[in-house]
Amino acid sequence: MSERNEYLEKIKAKIDEWNADIEKLQAKARQAEAEARIRYRDQIEELRRQRNRAEENLKEARGASEEAFREMRTRLEGAWDDISKAFRKAVDRFK
């Protein structure tokens, strides 16, 4: 498997992990009191926006040529780091 494909598979696995985190938060939100439920809902919506951004980045990377991919990889890694931090922060907040 090429380095590019390994990288893209790693990102896809991370998105799948984020989807599971969103599902867990939704389950907690269903059991929460009204005020907490609103906070969960708001946070879940933000996580979905972040996940969608990650999926757009993944789609862009998959469609790029090898040369374009190498050029965009640094930018993508910065975006992935930001998204990962947002997910960790949100999940930790509701543990």
C-alpha positions in Angstrom: 0.0 0.0 0.0 1.4 3.4 -0.9 2.2 6.0 1.7 -0.7 8.1 0.3 -3.2 5.3 0.6 -2.0 4.5 4.2 -2.5 8.1 5.1 -5.9 8.3 3.6 -7.0 5.0 5.3 -5.7 6.4 8.7 -7.8 9.5 8.2 -10.9 7.4 7.2 -10.4 5.4 10.4 -10.3 8.5 12.4 -13.6 9.8 10.9 -15.2 6.4 11.7 -14.0 6.9 15.3 -15.5 10.4 15.4 -18.8 9.0 14.1 -18.8 6.5 17.0 -18.0 9.4 19.5 -21.0 11.3 18.1 -23.2 8.3 18.6 -22.1 7.9 22.2 -22.8 11.6 22.9 -26.3 11.2 21.3 -27.0 8.3 23.6 -26.0 10.4 26.6 -28.0 13.3 25.4 -31.1 11.2 25.2 -30.7 10.3 28.9 -29.8 13.8 30.1 -31.9 16.4 31.7 -33.4 19.2 29.5 -30.6 21.8 30.1 -27.8 19.3 29.6 -29.6 17.9 26.5 -29.4 21.3 24.9 -25.7 21.5 25.6 -25.2 18.0 24.1 -27.2 18.9 21.1 -25.2 22.0 20.4 -21.9 20.1 20.9 -23.1 17.3 18.7 -23.9 19.8 15.9 -20.5 21.3 16.2 -18.9 17.8 16.0 -20.9 17.0 12.9 -19.7 20.2 11.2 -16.1 19.3 12.1 -16.6 15.8 10.8 -18.1 17.0 7.6 -15.1 19.3 7.1 -12.8 16.3 7.7 -14.8 14.3 5.1 -14.5 17.1 2.6 -10.7 17.2 3.2 -10.5 13.5 2.7 -12.5 13.6 -0.5 -10.2 16.4 -1.8 -7.1 14.4 -0.9 -8.4 11.3 -2.6 -9.1 13.2 -5.8 -5.7 14.9 -5.9 -2.8 13.8 -8.0 0.3 12.4 -6.2 2.1 15.7 -6.6 -0.9 17.8 -5.5 -1.4 15.5 -2.6 2.2 16.0 -1.4 1.7 19.7 -1.6 -1.6 19.7 0.3 -0.6 17.1 3.0 0.9 19.7 5.4 -2.2 21.8 5.2 -4.4 18.8 5.7 -2.5 17.6 8.7 -3.0 21.0 10.3 -6.7 20.8 9.7 -6.8 17.2 11.0 -5.0 18.3 14.2 -7.5 21.1 14.7 -10.5 18.8 14.2 -9.0 16.1 16.4 -8.5 18.6 19.2 -12.1 19.8 18.9 -13.4 16.2 19.1 -11.2 15.3 22.2 -12.3 18.5 23.9 -16.0 17.9 23.3 -15.9 14.2 24.3 -13.9 15.0 27.4 -16.4 17.8 28.4 -19.2 15.3 28.6 -17.5 12.3 30.2 
